[in-house]
């Protein structure tokens, strides 16, 4: 780390055109405000509602929390950078951003897996659901997800710190990630890129395949359910599948290939770093009657308490 000659990096961002930068400022700001509002509303609703005590909402709470943090690692800095003529980031800040971005991104992947497990147990083993998915079990599963995310991110950091940087310091991206950093290293990065693909790439691909297989099993088992039960389970599963495809598609594209960067990479990165955290609350609330009803109750409670004042 201390042997590196580079103390800061220049982030080239998405564009150098001043007018386009202003457009990006507005778009990123709106997306980020929407993400915060949507996810914090879900967090507040689940925390205060008596009816949303099932494991599904326990995991949804943590999904919204990881979405909020995941977006916050990228969006605020990108919003500020779009107002600057030249955006720079110190080496230490860059490493912290790599860690937090991968930590909360990986946490989101693990929470999505836990949500699929929860749906599988609820639909395929309904009589044993409350025993298998007890509060204690759910808590342990979330704790394992946090630890697993931390291990994944530490591996990314060790890979980043093993790279020697001795000259070029312009990152052709709007945030620090290992892929664009590899291009600036003064040594052969073949092995590190291989490790990167086997770490991030494997997590994305294996998790995606696991989730898809689990949803196929769930959907097949719905044939034995009543029409009403089938409709309700199908609605929940479809919303989960939409989130999974929107999140994993871009991630697999970015992290499962050799050390080549395409011009479209930055646009695709926008999708999962800024877009998905905003889409999650929309998909989970608009397709879920229980969450919508709980939000209405929360709003009524607030209106009544405001009237009493």
Protein Blocks (a to p, Z undefined) as FASTA:
>chain_A
ZZpmbfbdcdebjbfcfklmmmmmmmmmmmmmmmmmmmmmmmmmmmmpmklmcfklmmmm
mmmmmmmmmmmmmmmmmmmmmmpmbdcddfklmmmmmmmmmmmmmmmmmmmmmmmmmmmm
mmmmmmlmmmmmgmklmmmmmmmmmmmmmmmmmmmmmmmmmpccfkbacdcbfbdcfklm
mmmpcbdfklmmmmmmmmmmmmmmmmmmmmmmmmmmmmmmmmmpcfklmmmmmmmmmmmm
mmmmmmmmmmmmmmmcccdddfklmmmmmmmmmmmmmmmmmmmmmmmmklmmmmmmmmmm
mmmmmmmZZ
